[in-house]
Amino acid sequence: MRDFRKLQIWKRSVLFARSVHQFTGSLPGHERYALAVQMNSASVSIASNFAEGCGRDTKPDLIRFIHISIGSAFELETQIEICLLNGYLQKDTYNSLVSEVQDIQKMMRAFVMVVRSSS
């Protein structure tokens, strides 16, 4: 349906997944197979579900997969908050990660509005 590789949302989502993976590498050992795995999975899901939606043939399918991506972004935002509360990251890192995930959420919502209004 769409070439997702040309879309800024996908590009930013992939780069964000890399940032999350870099951060989770610094989590304490006891979180490597719990919180880190959850965060890495959610970050990959954002870009992956967006790409999958772009490969679908219908608008409803595209929108459904974008909503799944948005859900993963909210899941990840919650996990970032948990990391802050547990003292696993500094406030500046927290602010950077949350700002980026919220920007991606906004971009995806705007994209859904464009898709809905297109013929």
Rosetta silent file (secondary structure, phi, psi, omega in degrees, C-alpha in Angstrom):
SEQUENCE: MRDFRKLQIWKRSVLFARSVHQFTGSLPGHERYALAVQMNSASVSIASNFAEGCGRDTKPDLIRFIHISIGSAFELETQIEICLLNGYLQKDTYNSLVSEVQDIQKMMRAFVMVVRSSS
SCORE:     score description
SCORE:     0.000 S_00000001
   1 L     0.000  -50.302 -179.218    0.000    0.000    0.000 S_00000001
   2 L  -136.758  150.860  175.272    2.700    2.497    0.999 S_00000001
   3 L   -85.401   92.828 -175.193    6.478    2.541    0.965 S_00000001
   4 H   -59.292  -29.027 -177.484    6.994    2.714    4.729 S_00000001
   5 H   -63.607  -21.115  179.910   10.767    3.238    4.340 S_00000001
   6 H   -88.179   -9.858 -173.964   10.136    6.741    3.000 S_00000001
   7 L   -90.326  132.136 -178.967    7.966    7.789    5.948 S_00000001
   8 H   -59.648  -34.441  179.552    9.480    9.783    8.812 S_00000001
   9 H   -58.106  -47.666 -179.042    7.341    7.941   11.350 S_00000001
  10 H   -65.998  -44.681 -179.830    8.955    4.635   10.452 S_00000001
  11 H   -59.374  -46.816  179.596   12.461    6.111   10.308 S_00000001
  12 H   -66.153  -36.389  179.350   12.094    7.725   13.720 S_00000001
  13 H   -64.570  -40.437  178.846   10.554    4.559   15.154 S_00000001
  14 H   -66.369  -44.406  178.270   13.501    2.450   14.007 S_00000001
  15 H   -64.673  -36.661  177.939   16.012    4.921   15.437 S_00000001
  16 H   -65.292  -39.945  176.958   14.015    5.051   18.647 S_00000001
  17 H   -59.305  -40.204  177.196   14.129    1.244   18.918 S_00000001
  18 H   -62.459  -43.203  178.689   17.909    1.478   18.666 S_00000001
  19 H   -61.228  -41.689  179.306   17.969    4.075   21.469 S_00000001
  20 H   -64.660  -43.841  179.022   15.802    1.860   23.651 S_00000001
  21 H   -62.021  -38.753  177.413   18.041   -1.152   23.009 S_00000001
  22 H   -64.433  -43.348  179.266   21.095    0.912   23.937 S_00000001
  23 H   -64.629  -45.597 -175.349   19.426    2.056   27.154 S_00000001
  24 H   -64.919  -21.061  175.227   18.201   -1.395   28.178 S_00000001
  25 L   -65.188  -18.474 -179.990   21.759   -2.670   27.930 S_00000001
  26 L   -96.270   -0.729  179.497   22.509   -0.560   30.994 S_00000001
  27 L   -68.045  153.262  177.290   19.698   -1.987   33.131 S_00000001
  28 L   -57.314  152.334 -177.301   20.658   -4.043   36.195 S_00000001
  29 H   -51.970  -39.004 -177.945   21.232   -7.739   35.566 S_00000001
  30 H   -70.679  -11.285  177.119   18.013   -8.798   37.271 S_00000001
  31 H  -100.126   -6.006 -175.205   16.036   -6.674   34.758 S_00000001
  32 L   -62.890  -31.127 -178.052   17.754   -8.009   31.622 S_00000001
  33 L  -109.294   13.099  177.688   15.237  -10.818   31.162 S_00000001
  34 L  -125.151  -88.694 -176.398   12.216   -8.949   32.456 S_00000001
  35 H   -63.021  -40.900 -179.039   11.885   -5.218   31.908 S_00000001
  36 H   -62.175  -43.783  179.571   14.577   -5.031   29.220 S_00000001
  37 H   -63.564  -42.618  178.902   12.944   -7.735   27.125 S_00000001
  38 H   -61.668  -44.821 -178.198    9.542   -6.035   27.458 S_00000001
  39 H   -67.219  -42.887  178.913   10.964   -2.643   26.463 S_00000001
  40 H   -64.017  -41.142  179.079   12.914   -4.002   23.515 S_00000001
  41 H   -63.139  -45.602 -179.824    9.876   -5.900   22.293 S_00000001
  42 H   -63.861  -40.864 -178.611    7.602   -2.861   22.545 S_00000001
  43 H   -66.329  -38.371  177.257   10.107   -0.627   20.759 S_00000001
  44 H   -69.085  -36.404 -179.138   10.464   -3.094   17.879 S_00000001
  45 H   -63.188  -33.722 -179.827    6.686   -3.496   17.745 S_00000001
  46 H   -58.269  -56.588 -178.003    6.175    0.226   17.110 S_00000001
  47 H   -70.162  -39.271 -175.598    8.127    0.247   13.845 S_00000001
  48 H   -66.655  -45.118  179.796    7.225   -3.307   12.836 S_00000001
  49 H   -69.490  -33.423  174.652    3.459   -2.939   13.139 S_00000001
  50 H   -61.783  -47.381  179.342    3.576    0.390   11.338 S_00000001
  51 H   -62.155  -43.101  179.718    5.448   -1.271    8.465 S_00000001
  52 H   -61.371  -41.771  177.981    3.060   -4.224    8.459 S_00000001
  53 H   -60.920  -39.630  178.984    0.085   -1.881    8.273 S_00000001
  54 H   -65.069  -22.727  178.701    1.627   -0.090    5.306 S_00000001
  55 L   -87.223   -4.282 -179.989    1.809   -3.437    3.546 S_00000001
  56 L   -81.769  157.631 -174.074   -1.895   -4.131    3.959 S_00000001
  57 L   -88.294  -15.994 -175.888   -4.353   -3.618    1.119 S_00000001
  58 L  -121.513  153.819  176.639   -7.134   -1.813    2.933 S_00000001
  59 H   -59.921  -45.300  179.211   -7.446    1.383    4.935 S_00000001
  60 H   -58.906  -38.931  177.611   -9.068   -0.380    7.901 S_00000001
  61 H   -65.919  -44.580  177.937   -6.144   -2.828    8.087 S_00000001
  62 H   -57.116  -49.139 -178.394   -3.603   -0.003    7.860 S_00000001
  63 H   -63.200  -39.997  179.612   -5.365    1.923   10.626 S_00000001
  64 H   -60.318  -44.831 -179.379   -5.662   -1.189   12.810 S_00000001
  65 H   -70.605  -32.328  175.163   -1.909   -1.830   12.644 S_00000001
  66 H   -66.487  -38.701  176.404   -1.104    1.800   13.333 S_00000001
  67 H   -63.710  -35.338  174.936   -3.294    1.584   16.417 S_00000001
  68 H   -63.676  -41.654  177.221   -1.320   -1.468   17.506 S_00000001
  69 H   -61.131  -44.187  178.627    1.863    0.595   17.057 S_00000001
  70 H   -61.746  -42.012  177.273    0.396    3.411   19.130 S_00000001
  71 H   -59.948  -41.777  177.390   -0.518    0.906   21.847 S_00000001
  72 H   -64.240  -35.825  178.422    3.064   -0.373   21.892 S_00000001
  73 H   -65.780  -39.651  176.691    4.288    3.209   22.184 S_00000001
  74 H   -68.956  -37.319  175.154    2.088    3.768   25.231 S_00000001
  75 H   -58.847  -47.492 -179.045    3.265    0.466   26.696 S_00000001
  76 H   -65.594  -38.545  177.784    6.863    1.578   26.249 S_00000001
  77 H   -59.891  -39.477  177.383    6.160    5.008   27.743 S_00000001
  78 H   -64.345  -42.268 -179.794    4.857    3.247   30.855 S_00000001
  79 H   -66.282  -35.330  175.878    7.967    1.061   31.050 S_00000001
  80 H   -63.845  -41.338  177.585   10.192    4.147   30.765 S_00000001
  81 H   -61.203  -42.121  178.158    8.264    5.647   33.684 S_00000001
  82 H   -62.165  -39.375  177.423    8.861    2.468   35.709 S_00000001
  83 H   -61.635  -41.372  177.923   12.576    2.734   34.977 S_00000001
  84 H   -63.165  -47.933 -178.519   12.600    6.286   36.324 S_00000001
  85 H   -61.717  -30.989  179.006   10.709    5.297   39.465 S_00000001
  86 L   -87.829    0.122  177.601   13.159    2.443   40.075 S_00000001
  87 L    77.001   23.382 -177.623   16.152    4.739   39.614 S_00000001
  88 L   -87.283  -11.100  177.967   17.386    2.993   36.462 S_00000001
  89 L  -144.036  157.957  178.078   17.750    6.183   34.429 S_00000001
  90 L   -81.838  158.888 -177.474   18.587    9.829   34.893 S_00000001
  91 H   -60.273  -37.808 -179.485   15.963   12.529   34.456 S_00000001
  92 H   -67.312  -38.089  176.138   17.564   13.851   31.242 S_00000001
  93 H   -66.897  -42.686  176.479   17.504   10.382   29.653 S_00000001
  94 H   -56.749  -50.626 -178.343   13.934    9.940   30.827 S_00000001
  95 H   -59.366  -41.182 -179.510   12.922   13.280   29.305 S_00000001
  96 H   -65.040  -47.575 -179.091   14.597   12.423   26.002 S_00000001
  97 H   -65.212  -44.573 -178.838   12.997    8.972   25.713 S_00000001
  98 H   -66.676  -41.065  178.785    9.530   10.159   26.738 S_00000001
  99 H   -60.205  -44.319 -179.118    9.676   13.146   24.409 S_00000001
 100 H   -67.360  -43.835 -179.087   10.587   10.943   21.451 S_00000001
 101 H   -66.534  -35.652  177.457    7.946    8.297   22.134 S_00000001
 102 H   -68.981  -37.156  175.226    5.289   10.992   22.551 S_00000001
 103 H   -62.093  -42.394  178.753    6.331   12.618   19.271 S_00000001
 104 H   -63.719  -41.973  177.043    6.002    9.246   17.534 S_00000001
 105 H   -58.233  -46.307 -179.703    2.547    8.761   19.083 S_00000001
 106 H   -63.420  -42.614  179.194    1.445   12.172   17.787 S_00000001
 107 H   -61.581  -41.041 -179.400    2.826   11.489   14.312 S_00000001
 108 H   -68.190  -40.034  177.250    0.963    8.187   14.148 S_00000001
 109 H   -62.033  -42.885  178.644   -2.307    9.753   15.272 S_00000001
 110 H   -63.500  -39.583  178.935   -1.911   12.454   12.628 S_00000001
 111 H   -62.173  -41.687  177.482   -1.148    9.780   10.023 S_00000001
 112 H   -60.125  -41.875  179.584   -4.348    7.941   10.941 S_00000001
 113 H   -62.758  -39.830  178.206   -6.315   11.161   10.445 S_00000001
 114 H   -65.699  -44.653  179.995   -4.769   11.619    6.987 S_00000001
 115 H   -61.620  -44.104 -179.143   -5.522    8.024    6.025 S_00000001
 116 H   -62.236  -36.867 -175.568   -9.129    8.335    7.205 S_00000001
 117 H   -86.303   -9.083 -179.819   -9.672   11.532    5.233 S_00000001
 118 L   -79.925  156.296 -178.512   -8.068   10.267    2.008 S_00000001
 119 L   -81.814    0.000    0.000  -10.177    8.864   -0.765 S_00000001
